[in-house]
């Protein structure tokens, strides 16, 4: 199975292309830094007419003009974030699915496990995720337990819909020679290790190609780092280990939303091989750049961060990172001082240069694993 072989061949990092693009750069730029896959979200495509996309372009790859791999999420994270933010969880979430109102058109929608799979099927993505119910970081045990149980029921329904759409039997789903998209479930359980372990085992009994770690993966309480004036957040390693410790080793473990270079390296050591995160692109647009040790303002275990909008870089003639091989750092005319100027002026070129650099830094990190 080509999709499975692709994910098992190496560690992968997919940047977010939520609305069909990686912000501020082209897909040609993305290919040049070594990106092989992107993550896009199901929700905007559903609301904005996935049937028309399917009819006119025969899938999201043709629509985007991207010939690499595409992972589509379930759409749930955006929906549940909105629902929890407005305190509507009890009213808007039930066993059928999640009800929400689109703030742009004012229409009400019901997102179900089946609809999520139907949209992803029409998008023709390579990797698909089943709808789960995430809980807030401070959820109590009863809330986490109820969410976990609903997540399992939804996973069964999503798997059934996936098989129906792909015209597969349960037996054919497990035949590795059969070419098809891969299906990921999401392990829930809040901050309770035994619930995480229970969730992993039950989802495995339903049968999936890979498993994502759902919910917040870092501790909300912070501590001061010895090597930085900034506060840092610690990974919940004991919870993250609940996947590789309770699931077959031939499955794909997906670090959803992870993270910093240090976080990726820590998760890779315990078995995770697929990652996605907005950090390299979002931080680039705010002048927060990832650089080699000794090249930045603040030091972390495996990298430095450089805040290029600081006054000290106003007339700096050095590249962003003297050890980087990206097109920006190799161009002697693209100095720290010039890129700082572009970012301070909110010039699109500055956002592009910073994004190319950050993504190349992440890809070099991944390629060395």
KAHUBEL-V87661 format. One record per backbone hydrogen bond with DSSP energy under -1.0 kcal/mol. NH is the residue of the N-H (numbers start at 1). CO is the residue of the C=O. E is the energy in kcal/mol with one decimal. If there is no record, write none. Layout:
# KAHUBEL-V87661
NH CO E
NH CO E
This chain:
# KAHUBEL-V87661
5 1 -2.7
6 2 -2.5
7 3 -1.9
8 4 -2.1
9 5 -1.1
12 273 -2.8
14 275 -2.9
17 39 -3.9
20 17 -1.9
25 22 -2.0
30 26 -1.9
31 27 -2.4
32 28 -2.1
33 29 -1.4
34 31 -1.3
35 30 -2.3
38 69 -1.9
39 15 -2.2
40 71 -2.3
46 42 -2.1
47 43 -2.4
48 44 -2.4
49 46 -1.1
53 49 -1.6
54 50 -2.7
55 51 -2.4
56 52 -2.6
57 53 -2.4
58 54 -1.4
60 123 -2.6
63 59 -1.4
64 60 -2.8
65 61 -2.2
66 61 -1.8
69 36 -2.7
71 38 -2.7
72 127 -2.6
73 40 -1.5
79 75 -1.4
80 76 -3.4
81 77 -2.1
82 78 -1.8
83 79 -2.3
84 80 -2.9
85 81 -2.0
86 82 -1.5
87 84 -1.1
88 83 -2.7
92 88 -2.9
93 89 -1.7
94 97 -2.3
98 111 -2.4
99 92 -2.8
100 109 -2.3
102 107 -2.6
106 102 -2.2
109 100 -2.9
111 98 -3.0
116 112 -2.4
117 113 -1.5
118 114 -2.4
119 115 -2.6
120 116 -2.0
121 117 -2.3
122 118 -1.9
123 119 -1.8
125 120 -1.3
126 70 -1.7
127 70 -1.9
128 182 -2.9
130 184 -2.5
139 136 -1.8
144 140 -2.5
145 141 -2.5
146 142 -2.2
147 143 -2.3
148 144 -2.3
149 145 -2.3
150 146 -2.2
151 147 -2.6
152 148 -2.0
153 149 -1.9
154 150 -2.8
155 151 -2.1
156 152 -1.9
157 153 -1.8
158 154 -2.8
159 155 -2.6
160 156 -2.1
161 157 -2.1
162 158 -2.6
163 159 -2.4
164 160 -1.9
165 161 -2.7
166 162 -2.4
168 163 -2.7
173 169 -1.7
175 172 -1.4
178 175 -1.8
182 126 -2.5
184 128 -3.0
185 210 -2.1
187 212 -3.0
192 189 -1.8
196 192 -2.1
197 193 -2.5
198 194 -2.2
199 195 -2.7
200 196 -2.4
201 197 -2.0
202 198 -2.3
203 199 -2.5
204 200 -1.9
205 201 -1.5
206 202 -1.2
207 203 -1.8
209 183 -2.0
210 183 -1.3
211 252 -2.8
212 185 -2.9
213 254 -1.8
214 187 -2.3
219 234 -3.2
223 232 -1.4
225 230 -1.1
228 225 -1.2
232 223 -2.1
236 217 -2.7
237 235 -1.7
240 236 -2.7
241 237 -2.3
242 239 -1.5
243 240 -1.2
245 241 -2.1
247 243 -1.0
251 248 -1.7
252 209 -1.6
254 211 -2.8
255 274 -3.1
256 254 -1.5
258 255 -1.7
264 260 -2.6
265 261 -2.3
266 262 -2.2
267 263 -2.4
268 264 -2.5
269 265 -1.5
271 268 -1.2
272 267 -2.3
273 253 -1.9
274 253 -1.5
275 12 -2.0
276 255 -1.1
282 278 -3.1
283 279 -2.6
285 281 -1.5
286 283 -1.0
287 284 -1.8
288 283 -2.8
289 306 -2.9
291 304 -2.6
295 292 -2.1
297 305 -2.3
298 305 -1.9
299 227 -1.2
300 303 -2.8
304 291 -2.7
305 298 -2.2
306 289 -2.8
308 287 -1.7
308 306 -1.1
310 307 -2.0
313 310 -1.7
314 311 -2.0
316 313 -1.1
324 321 -1.7
330 326 -1.9
334 331 -1.6
335 333 -1.4
336 318 -2.7
337 316 -2.7
339 335 -2.6
340 336 -2.7
341 337 -2.0
342 338 -2.3
343 339 -2.4
344 340 -2.7
345 341 -1.9
346 343 -1.1
347 342 -2.9
350 347 -1.0
351 347 -1.4
352 348 -2.4
353 349 -2.7
354 350 -2.4
355 351 -2.4
356 352 -2.7
357 353 -2.1
358 354 -2.5
359 355 -2.5
360 356 -2.2
361 357 -2.4
362 358 -2.0
363 359 -2.5
364 360 -2.4
365 361 -1.9
366 362 -2.5
367 363 -2.8
368 364 -1.3
369 366 -1.7
